[in-house]
Amino acid sequence: MSEPRPIHNLALIGFMGTGKSSVGRLLASQLRFDFVDTDDLIERRAGRSIAEIFTQDGEERFRKLERDLVEEMAEWRRRVISTGGGLAVNPENLDSIKRHSLVVCLWASPELIWERVRRQAHRPLLRDADPQAKIRALLESRKPFYRQADVLISTDNRSVREVAQQVLHQFQVARPRAPHLEKPDSTTGH
C-alpha cells in the first residue's frame, strides 16, 4: 500500500465559466487559505492581459507562462488555486499539481458556460465565428484531461455556496488531519 500523497493546497480546474474563481474565493475564505487565480497572476507578472498575450505572442507563449507558474506551485502551502481552463490539458501540469493539491474539476454544460461567459470580451478563445460550437469542441477535447481530477463536481443548477460546500467536504475527507498541518503558515499570516 502506498503512502497518501501530501495535500497542502486545493486546486480547481475546469473550463472557463464553471465557477472556479467564485467558488475558489469562497473556499479560501472558509479555509483561511490564500486565493490564487493563475490567469490573474500571469497577467500581473506579464503586465498585459491574457488576450494581449495571445494576440501579441501566441497561445504557446501563454502556455509556457502557465508551465512556469505550475513549477512554482510545488512550494506553495495553504492556497486555493483557480487554474486557467486549459492549464490541465498539459499532462505534466496536472501531474505536478496533483503532487501537492487535491484537484477538483468544476464542470458545467456547454449551454450554461455560454450563458455565463457570452458577455465577457476578455476570453480570447471565444473570438470565433461560432463561439458556442467552439465551447462544445473545446470541452470535448479537454474532457479526458478534466476527468483525471481527483473529484469532478457539476456546477449546473447549483449556487456558488452549494458547490463550495461540496468541494470543502471533499477536501476535508482527502486531507490528513495531522496537528502539524493545521497550524497557520507563517509565510502568509494564515
ROSE-4610 file (N, C-alpha, C; in Angstrom, 1 decimal, always signed):
// ROSE-4610
residu = [M/M/M/S/S/S/E/E/E/P/P/P/R/R/R/P/P/P/I/I/I/H/H/H/N/N/N/L/L/L/A/A/A/L/L/L/I/I/I/G/G/G/F/F/F/M/M/M/G/G/G/T/T/T/G/G/G/K/K/K/S/S/S/S/S/S/V/V/V/G/G/G/R/R/R/L/L/L/L/L/L/A/A/A/S/S/S/Q/Q/Q/L/L/L/R/R/R/F/F/F/D/D/D/F/F/F/V/V/V/D/D/D/T/T/T/D/D/D/D/D/D/L/L/L/I/I/I/E/E/E/R/R/R/R/R/R/A/A/A/G/G/G/R/R/R/S/S/S/I/I/I/A/A/A/E/E/E/I/I/I/F/F/F/T/T/T/Q/Q/Q/D/D/D/G/G/G/E/E/E/E/E/E/R/R/R/F/F/F/R/R/R/K/K/K/L/L/L/E/E/E/R/R/R/D/D/D/L/L/L/V/V/V/E/E/E/E/E/E/M/M/M/A/A/A/E/E/E/W/W/W/R/R/R/R/R/R/R/R/R/V/V/V/I/I/I/S/S/S/T/T/T/G/G/G/G/G/G/G/G/G/L/L/L/A/A/A/V/V/V/N/N/N/P/P/P/E/E/E/N/N/N/L/L/L/D/D/D/S/S/S/I/I/I/K/K/K/R/R/R/H/H/H/S/S/S/L/L/L/V/V/V/V/V/V/C/C/C/L/L/L/W/W/W/A/A/A/S/S/S/P/P/P/E/E/E/L/L/L/I/I/I/W/W/W/E/E/E/R/R/R/V/V/V/R/R/R/R/R/R/Q/Q/Q/A/A/A/H/H/H/R/R/R/P/P/P/L/L/L/L/L/L/R/R/R/D/D/D/A/A/A/D/D/D/P/P/P/Q/Q/Q/A/A/A/K/K/K/I/I/I/R/R/R/A/A/A/L/L/L/L/L/L/E/E/E/S/S/S/R/R/R/K/K/K/P/P/P/F/F/F/Y/Y/Y/R/R/R/Q/Q/Q/A/A/A/D/D/D/V/V/V/L/L/L/I/I/I/S/S/S/T/T/T/D/D/D/N/N/N/R/R/R/S/S/S/V/V/V/R/R/R/E/E/E/V/V/V/A/A/A/Q/Q/Q/Q/Q/Q/V/V/V/L/L/L/H/H/H/Q/Q/Q/F/F/F/Q/Q/Q/V/V/V/A/A/A/R/R/R/P/P/P/R/R/R/A/A/A/P/P/P/H/H/H/L/L/L/E/E/E/K/K/K/P/P/P/D/D/D/S/S/S/T/T/T/T/T/T/G/G/G/H/H/H]
num = [1/1/1/2/2/2/3/3/3/4/4/4/5/5/5/6/6/6/7/7/7/8/8/8/9/9/9/10/10/10/11/11/11/12/12/12/13/13/13/14/14/14/15/15/15/16/16/16/17/17/17/18/18/18/19/19/19/20/20/20/21/21/21/22/22/22/23/23/23/24/24/24/25/25/25/26/26/26/27/27/27/28/28/28/29/29/29/30/30/30/31/31/31/32/32/32/33/33/33/34/34/34/35/35/35/36/36/36/37/37/37/38/38/38/39/39/39/40/40/40/41/41/41/42/42/42/43/43/43/44/44/44/45/45/45/46/46/46/47/47/47/48/48/48/49/49/49/50/50/50/51/51/51/52/52/52/53/53/53/54/54/54/55/55/55/56/56/56/57/57/57/58/58/58/59/59/59/60/60/60/61/61/61/62/62/62/63/63/63/64/64/64/65/65/65/66/66/66/67/67/67/68/68/68/69/69/69/70/70/70/71/71/71/72/72/72/73/73/73/74/74/74/75/75/75/76/76/76/77/77/77/78/78/78/79/79/79/80/80/80/81/81/81/82/82/82/83/83/83/84/84/84/85/85/85/86/86/86/87/87/87/88/88/88/89/89/89/90/90/90/91/91/91/92/92/92/93/93/93/94/94/94/95/95/95/96/96/96/97/97/97/98/98/98/99/99/99/100/100/100/101/101/101/102/102/102/103/103/103/104/104/104/105/105/105/106/106/106/107/107/107/108/108/108/109/109/109/110/110/110/111/111/111/112/112/112/113/113/113/114/114/114/115/115/115/116/116/116/117/117/117/118/118/118/119/119/119/120/120/120/121/121/121/122/122/122/123/123/123/124/124/124/125/125/125/126/126/126/127/127/127/128/128/128/129/129/129/130/130/130/131/131/131/132/132/132/133/133/133/134/134/134/135/135/135/136/136/136/137/137/137/138/138/138/139/139/139/140/140/140/141/141/141/142/142/142/143/143/143/144/144/144/145/145/145/146/146/146/147/147/147/148/148/148/149/149/149/150/150/150/151/151/151/152/152/152/153/153/153/154/154/154/155/155/155/156/156/156/157/157/157/158/158/158/159/159/159/160/160/160/161/161/161/162/162/162/163/163/163/164/164/164/165/165/165/166/166/166/167/167/167/168/168/168/169/169/169/170/170/170/171/171/171/172/172/172/173/173/173/174/174/174/175/175/175/176/176/176/177/177/177/178/178/178/179/179/179/180/180/180/181/181/181/182/182/182/183/183/183/184/184/184/185/185/185/186/186/186/187/187/187/188/188/188/189/189/189/190/190/190]
x = [+0.8/+0.0/+0.9/+0.5/+1.4/+0.9/+1.8/+1.5/+0.6/-0.3/-1.2/-0.4/-0.7/+0.1/-0.2/+0.8/+0.5/-0.4/-1.4/-2.3/-2.2/-1.5/-1.2/-2.1/-2.7/-3.5/-4.7/-5.6/-6.8/-6.7/-6.7/-6.7/-8.0/-8.5/-9.7/-9.4/-9.8/-9.5/-10.9/-10.9/-12.2/-12.2/-13.3/-13.5/-13.8/-13.6/-14.0/-15.5/-15.9/-17.3/-17.9/-17.1/-17.6/-17.7/-17.1/-17.2/-15.9/-14.8/-13.6/-13.2/-13.3/-12.9/-13.8/-15.1/-16.1/-16.1/-16.1/-16.0/-14.7/-13.6/-12.3/-12.1/-12.7/-12.6/-13.4/-14.5/-15.3/-14.6/-14.0/-13.3/-12.1/-11.4/-10.2/-10.6/-11.7/-12.2/-12.6/-13.3/-13.7/-12.5/-11.5/-10.4/-9.3/-9.4/-8.4/-7.1/-7.2/-6.1/-6.0/-4.9/-4.7/-5.4/-6.0/-6.6/-5.7/-5.4/-4.6/-5.3/-5.6/-6.1/-4.9/-4.6/-3.4/-3.4/-4.6/-4.7/-4.4/-4.9/-4.7/-3.2/-2.6/-1.2/-0.3/-0.6/+0.2/+0.0/-1.2/-1.5/-0.6/-0.7/+0.1/+1.6/+2.1/+3.5/+3.9/+3.1/+3.4/+3.1/+2.3/+1.9/+1.0/+0.3/-0.6/-1.8/-2.9/-4.0/-3.7/-4.4/-4.2/-4.5/-5.6/-6.0/-4.8/-4.1/-2.9/-1.8/-1.6/-0.5/-0.8/-2.1/-2.5/-2.3/-2.7/-2.6/-1.2/-0.4/+0.9/+2.0/+1.8/+2.9/+2.4/+1.1/+0.5/+0.2/-0.6/-1.1/+0.1/+1.1/+2.2/+3.0/+3.2/+3.8/+3.1/+1.7/+0.9/+1.0/+1.0/+1.1/+2.5/+3.5/+4.8/+4.8/+4.1/+4.0/+3.2/+2.2/+1.4/+2.3/+3.1/+4.0/+5.0/+5.6/+6.5/+5.8/+4.6/+3.8/+3.6/+3.2/+2.9/+4.2/+5.3/+6.6/+6.7/+6.4/+6.4/+5.5/+4.3/+3.3/+3.8/+4.8/+5.3/+5.7/+6.0/+6.5/+5.3/+4.1/+3.0/+2.4/+1.8/+1.1/-0.1/-1.2/-2.4/-3.0/-3.1/-3.7/-4.8/-5.8/-6.8/-6.4/-6.2/-5.7/-6.8/-7.1/-8.1/-7.2/-7.3/-6.4/-7.2/-6.4/-7.0/-7.6/-8.5/-9.3/-8.4/-7.3/-6.5/-5.3/-5.0/-3.8/-3.7/-4.8/-4.8/-4.7/-4.7/-4.6/-3.1/-2.2/-0.8/-0.7/-0.5/-0.4/+0.7/+1.8/+2.8/+2.3/+1.5/+0.9/+0.0/-0.8/-1.8/-1.0/-0.1/+0.7/+1.4/+2.0/+2.7/+1.7/+0.6/-0.4/-0.9/-1.0/-1.5/-0.5/+0.7/+1.7/+1.5/+0.8/+0.6/-0.8/-1.7/-3.1/-4.1/-5.3/-6.4/-6.9/-7.1/-7.5/-9.0/-9.8/-11.2/-11.6/-12.2/-12.7/-14.1/-14.4/-15.7/-16.2/-17.4/-18.0/-19.3/-19.6/-20.9/-21.2/-22.5/-22.9/-22.5/-22.3/-21.8/-22.8/-24.1/-25.1/-25.0/-24.8/-24.6/-23.3/-22.3/-21.0/-21.2/-21.9/-22.1/-22.9/-23.9/-24.7/-23.9/-23.0/-22.1/-21.1/-20.5/-19.3/-19.6/-20.8/-21.0/-20.8/-20.9/-20.7/-19.3/-18.4/-17.1/-16.1/-15.7/-14.8/-13.4/-13.0/-11.6/-11.3/-12.2/-12.0/-11.4/-10.1/-9.6/-10.0/-10.3/-10.7/-12.1/-12.8/-14.2/-14.3/-13.2/-13.2/-13.3/-14.5/-14.7/-16.0/-16.2/-17.5/-18.6/-18.4/-19.5/-19.0/-19.0/-18.4/-19.1/-20.3/-21.0/-20.4/-20.2/-19.6/-18.2/-17.5/-16.1/-16.1/-17.0/-17.1/-17.3/-18.3/-18.5/-17.3/-16.6/-15.4/-14.3/-14.1/-13.0/-13.3/-14.6/-15.0/-14.7/-15.1/-15.0/-13.5/-12.7/-11.2/-10.6/-11.1/-10.4/-11.0/-12.1/-12.8/-11.9/-11.0/-10.1/-9.2/-8.8/-7.9/-8.6/-9.8/-10.6/-11.0/-11.2/-11.6/-10.5/-9.3/-8.2/-8.1/-9.0/-9.1/-9.4/-9.1/-9.4/-10.9/-11.6/-13.0/-13.6/-14.8/-15.5/-16.8/-17.1/-18.3/-19.1/-20.3/-21.1/-21.6/-21.5/-22.0/-23.3/-23.8/-25.2/-26.2/-27.1/-28.2/-27.8/-26.6/-26.1/-25.6/-25.8/-25.2/-23.7/-23.0/-21.6/-21.4/-22.3/-22.2/-22.4/-23.3/-23.5/-22.3/-21.8/-20.6/-19.4/-19.2/-18.1/-18.3/-19.5/-19.6/-19.3/-19.6/-19.3/-17.8/-17.1/-15.7/-15.0/-15.5/-14.9/-15.0/-16.1/-16.3/-15.3/-15.1/-14.1/-12.7/-12.4/-11.1/-10.8/-11.8/-11.7/-11.5/-12.2/-12.1/-10.7/-10.2/-8.9/-7.7/-7.8/-6.6/-6.4/-5.2/-4.9/-5.1/-5.6/-5.8/-4.7/-3.5/-2.3/-2.2/-2.0/-1.9/-1.0/+0.2/+1.2/+0.7/-0.3/-0.8/-1.9/-2.3/-3.4/-2.9/-1.6/-1.0/-1.0/-1.2/-1.1/+0.3/+0.3/+1.5/+2.1/+3.3/+3.9/+4.3/+4.4/+4.7/+3.5/+2.3/+1.1/+0.4/+0.7/-0.1/-1.4/-1.6/-2.9/-2.6]
y = [-1.2/+0.0/+1.2/+2.2/+3.4/+4.5/+5.3/+6.4/+7.4/+8.0/+9.0/+10.2/+10.8/+12.0/+13.2/+14.0/+15.3/+16.2/+16.7/+17.7/+19.0/+19.9/+21.2/+22.3/+22.1/+23.1/+22.4/+23.3/+22.9/+23.5/+22.7/+23.3/+23.0/+24.1/+24.0/+24.0/+23.0/+23.0/+23.0/+23.2/+23.1/+24.2/+24.2/+25.1/+26.5/+27.5/+28.9/+28.9/+29.7/+29.9/+28.8/+27.9/+26.9/+27.3/+28.5/+29.0/+28.8/+28.5/+28.3/+29.5/+30.7/+31.9/+32.2/+32.1/+32.4/+31.4/+30.1/+29.1/+29.1/+29.4/+29.4/+30.5/+31.7/+32.8/+32.4/+31.8/+31.5/+30.4/+29.4/+28.3/+28.9/+29.8/+30.3/+31.1/+31.8/+32.4/+31.4/+30.4/+29.4/+28.6/+28.3/+27.6/+28.5/+29.8/+30.7/+30.4/+30.2/+30.0/+31.2/+31.4/+32.4/+31.9/+32.9/+32.5/+33.0/+32.1/+32.5/+32.1/+33.0/+32.8/+32.8/+31.7/+31.6/+32.6/+32.8/+33.8/+35.2/+35.6/+36.9/+37.1/+36.1/+36.2/+36.3/+35.6/+35.7/+37.1/+37.6/+39.0/+40.0/+39.9/+40.8/+40.8/+39.6/+39.4/+39.9/+39.6/+40.0/+41.5/+42.1/+43.5/+43.6/+42.5/+42.6/+41.6/+41.8/+40.8/+39.5/+38.5/+37.2/+37.4/+38.2/+38.4/+39.1/+40.0/+40.7/+39.7/+38.8/+37.8/+36.9/+36.4/+35.6/+36.3/+37.5/+38.3/+38.6/+39.1/+39.5/+38.4/+37.4/+36.4/+35.0/+34.8/+33.5/+32.6/+31.6/+30.8/+30.0/+29.6/+28.8/+29.6/+30.9/+31.7/+31.7/+31.9/+31.9/+30.5/+29.4/+28.1/+27.9/+28.5/+28.5/+29.2/+30.4/+31.1/+30.3/+29.6/+28.7/+27.6/+26.9/+25.9/+26.4/+27.5/+28.1/+28.3/+28.8/+29.0/+27.7/+26.7/+25.4/+24.9/+25.1/+24.7/+25.3/+26.6/+27.3/+26.8/+26.2/+25.8/+24.7/+23.9/+22.8/+23.3/+24.6/+25.2/+25.8/+25.9/+26.6/+25.8/+26.4/+25.8/+26.7/+26.0/+26.7/+27.7/+27.2/+28.0/+27.3/+28.1/+27.6/+28.2/+27.3/+27.7/+27.6/+28.6/+28.6/+28.6/+27.6/+27.5/+28.0/+28.4/+28.7/+27.4/+27.6/+26.5/+25.5/+25.9/+25.0/+24.5/+24.9/+24.5/+23.0/+22.3/+20.9/+20.1/+20.7/+19.9/+19.4/+20.1/+19.6/+18.6/+17.3/+16.3/+16.5/+17.2/+17.5/+18.5/+19.5/+20.4/+19.7/+18.8/+18.1/+17.2/+16.5/+15.6/+16.4/+17.5/+18.4/+18.9/+19.4/+19.9/+18.8/+17.6/+16.5/+16.1/+16.5/+16.2/+16.9/+18.1/+18.9/+19.4/+19.1/+19.6/+18.5/+18.7/+18.0/+18.7/+18.0/+18.6/+18.3/+19.4/+19.3/+20.0/+19.2/+19.8/+20.2/+21.5/+22.0/+21.9/+21.4/+21.0/+21.8/+22.1/+22.7/+22.4/+22.4/+22.1/+23.3/+23.0/+24.0/+25.2/+24.9/+25.9/+26.9/+26.3/+27.2/+28.0/+27.3/+28.1/+29.3/+29.0/+30.1/+31.2/+30.9/+31.9/+32.7/+32.0/+32.7/+33.6/+33.2/+34.0/+34.8/+34.7/+35.4/+36.9/+37.5/+39.0/+39.4/+38.4/+38.7/+38.8/+40.0/+40.3/+39.8/+39.5/+39.2/+37.7/+36.9/+35.5/+35.3/+35.2/+35.1/+33.8/+32.7/+31.5/+31.6/+32.6/+32.7/+33.7/+34.2/+35.1/+34.2/+33.7/+32.7/+33.1/+32.7/+32.9/+32.3/+31.1/+30.4/+30.0/+30.9/+30.6/+29.5/+29.2/+28.1/+26.8/+26.7/+25.5/+25.3/+26.4/+26.4/+25.9/+26.3/+25.8/+24.3/+23.9/+22.4/+21.6/+22.1/+21.4/+21.4/+22.6/+22.6/+21.7/+21.8/+20.9/+19.5/+19.1/+17.7/+17.3/+18.2/+17.8/+17.8/+18.6/+18.7/+17.7/+17.1/+16.2/+15.1/+14.4/+13.4/+13.9/+15.2/+15.8/+16.2/+16.8/+17.2/+16.0/+14.8/+13.6/+13.0/+13.5/+13.0/+13.7/+14.6/+15.3/+14.3/+14.6/+13.7/+13.7/+14.8/+14.9/+15.7/+15.3/+16.1/+16.6/+17.8/+18.4/+19.2/+18.9/+19.7/+21.0/+22.1/+23.4/+23.8/+22.9/+23.2/+23.3/+24.3/+24.4/+24.4/+24.9/+25.0/+26.4/+26.8/+28.1/+28.0/+29.1/+29.1/+28.4/+28.8/+28.3/+26.8/+26.2/+24.8/+24.1/+24.6/+24.0/+24.0/+25.2/+25.3/+24.3/+24.1/+23.2/+21.8/+21.4/+20.1/+19.9/+20.9/+20.9/+20.9/+21.7/+21.7/+20.3/+19.7/+18.3/+17.4/+17.4/+16.5/+16.8/+18.1/+18.5/+18.0/+18.1/+17.6/+16.1/+15.4/+14.0/+13.5/+14.2/+13.8/+14.3/+15.3/+15.9/+15.2/+14.8/+14.2/+15.2/+14.8/+15.7/+15.7/+15.7/+15.7/+17.1/+17.2/+18.5/+19.5/+19.0/+19.9/+20.5/+19.9/+20.5/+21.6/+21.7/+22.6/+24.0/+24.1/+25.3/+26.3/+27.6/+28.6/+28.7/+29.0/+29.2/+30.5/+30.5/+31.8/+32.7/+32.1/+33.0/+33.8/+33.3/+34.0/+34.7/+34.4/+35.1/+34.4/+33.2/+32.5/+31.3]
z = [+0.0/+0.0/+0.0/-0.8/-0.9/+0.1/+0.5/+1.4/+0.7/+1.5/+0.9/+0.5/-0.6/-1.0/-0.1/+0.0/+0.8/+0.1/+0.8/+0.2/+1.0/+0.4/+1.0/+0.5/-0.7/-1.4/-2.0/-2.5/-3.2/-4.6/-5.6/-7.0/-7.7/-8.3/-9.1/-10.6/-11.3/-12.8/-13.4/-14.7/-15.5/-16.5/-17.3/-18.4/-17.9/-18.7/-18.3/-18.0/-17.1/-16.8/-15.9/-15.4/-14.5/-13.0/-12.7/-11.3/-10.5/-11.2/-10.4/-9.5/-10.1/-9.3/-8.2/-8.5/-7.4/-6.3/-6.7/-5.7/-5.0/-5.7/-5.1/-4.0/-4.3/-3.3/-2.1/-2.2/-1.1/-0.3/-0.9/-0.2/+0.5/-0.1/+0.5/+1.8/+1.7/+2.9/+4.0/+3.6/+4.6/+5.2/+4.4/+4.9/+5.5/+5.3/+5.7/+5.0/+3.7/+2.8/+1.9/+1.2/+0.2/-1.1/-1.8/-3.1/-4.2/-5.2/-6.3/-7.6/-8.5/-9.8/-10.7/-11.4/-12.2/-13.4/-14.0/-15.1/-14.6/-13.4/-12.9/-12.5/-12.0/-11.6/-12.8/-13.9/-15.1/-15.7/-15.7/-16.2/-15.4/-14.1/-13.3/-13.6/-13.7/-13.9/-15.3/-16.3/-17.7/-17.9/-17.1/-17.3/-18.5/-18.9/-20.0/-19.7/-20.5/-20.3/-21.1/-20.7/-21.4/-22.9/-23.2/-24.6/-25.3/-24.7/-25.3/-25.5/-24.5/-24.6/-25.8/-25.9/-27.0/-28.4/-28.5/-29.7/-30.1/-29.1/-29.4/-29.5/-28.6/-28.5/-28.9/-29.0/-29.3/-28.1/-28.3/-27.2/-26.6/-27.4/-26.9/-25.9/-26.1/-25.1/-23.8/-23.9/-22.7/-21.9/-22.7/-22.1/-21.4/-21.9/-21.3/-19.9/-19.9/-18.7/-17.6/-18.1/-17.2/-16.6/-17.5/-17.1/-16.0/-16.2/-15.3/-13.9/-13.9/-12.7/-12.0/-12.7/-12.2/-11.4/-12.0/-11.3/-9.9/-9.8/-8.6/-7.5/-8.0/-7.1/-6.1/-6.5/-5.7/-4.3/-4.2/-2.9/-2.1/-2.8/-2.1/-1.1/-0.1/+1.0/+1.4/+1.7/+2.2/+1.2/-0.1/-1.1/-1.8/-2.2/-3.1/-4.5/-5.5/-6.8/-7.8/-8.4/-9.6/-10.8/-11.6/-12.8/-14.0/-15.0/-16.3/-16.9/-17.8/-18.4/-19.1/-19.7/-20.5/-19.8/-18.5/-17.8/-17.7/-17.4/-17.1/-18.4/-19.5/-20.8/-21.0/-20.3/-20.3/-19.2/-19.6/-18.6/-17.5/-17.9/-16.9/-15.8/-16.3/-15.3/-14.3/-14.8/-14.0/-13.0/-13.5/-12.6/-11.5/-11.9/-10.9/-9.8/-10.2/-9.3/-8.3/-8.9/-8.0/-6.9/-7.1/-6.0/-4.7/-4.8/-3.6/-3.3/-4.2/-4.1/-4.4/-3.7/-4.2/-5.4/-6.5/-7.7/-8.0/-8.0/-8.2/-9.5/-10.4/-11.6/-11.5/-11.8/-11.8/-13.3/-13.4/-14.7/-14.9/-16.2/-16.5/-17.9/-18.3/-19.6/-20.6/-21.8/-22.8/-22.8/-22.7/-22.7/-21.6/-20.4/-19.2/-19.3/-19.7/-19.9/-20.8/-22.0/-22.9/-22.2/-21.5/-20.8/-19.8/-19.2/-18.2/-18.8/-20.0/-20.5/-21.7/-22.3/-23.6/-23.6/-22.5/-22.4/-22.0/-21.9/-21.4/-22.6/-22.9/-24.0/-23.8/-22.6/-22.3/-22.5/-23.1/-23.3/-24.8/-24.9/-26.3/-27.1/-26.4/-27.1/-27.6/-27.2/-27.7/-28.9/-29.4/-30.6/-31.8/-32.0/-33.1/-33.7/-35.0/-35.7/-35.0/-34.4/-33.7/-32.3/-31.4/-30.0/-29.3/-29.5/-28.9/-29.4/-30.7/-31.2/-30.7/-30.6/-30.1/-28.6/-27.8/-26.4/-26.4/-27.2/-27.3/-27.7/-28.8/-29.3/-28.2/-27.6/-26.6/-25.4/-25.0/-23.8/-24.2/-25.3/-25.7/-25.8/-26.3/-26.4/-25.1/-24.1/-22.8/-21.8/-22.1/-21.2/-20.7/-21.5/-21.0/-19.9/-20.0/-19.0/-17.8/-17.9/-16.8/-16.0/-16.6/-15.9/-15.0/-15.2/-14.4/-13.0/-12.8/-11.5/-10.4/-9.2/-8.0/-7.9/-8.1/-7.9/-9.0/-9.5/-10.5/-9.9/-10.1/-9.5/-10.5/-10.8/-11.7/-11.0/-11.7/-11.2/-11.8/-12.7/-13.2/-12.1/-12.2/-11.3/-9.8/-9.5/-8.1/-7.8/-6.6/-6.2/-5.9/-5.9/-5.6/-4.2/-3.3/-1.9/-1.9/-2.6/-2.7/-3.2/-4.3/-4.9/-3.9/-3.3/-2.4/-1.2/-0.7/+0.4/+0.0/-1.2/-1.7/-1.9/-2.4/-2.6/-1.2/-0.3/+1.0/+1.7/+1.6/+2.1/+1.5/+0.2/-0.5/+0.0/+0.2/+0.7/+2.1/+3.0/+4.3/+4.4/+3.6/+3.5/+3.1/+2.1/+1.4/+2.2/+3.0/+3.7/+5.0/+5.3/+6.6/+7.7/+8.8/+9.9/+11.0/+10.5/+11.4/+12.1/+13.4/+14.0/+13.4/+12.9/+12.4/+11.0/+10.4/+9.2/+9.4/+10.7/+11.0/+11.4/+11.7/+12.1/+11.0/+11.3/+10.3/+9.6/+8.3/+7.6/+7.9/+8.4/+8.9/+7.7/+6.5/+5.3/+4.8/+5.1/+4.6/+5.7/+6.9/+8.0/+8.3/+7.7/+7.9/+8.8]
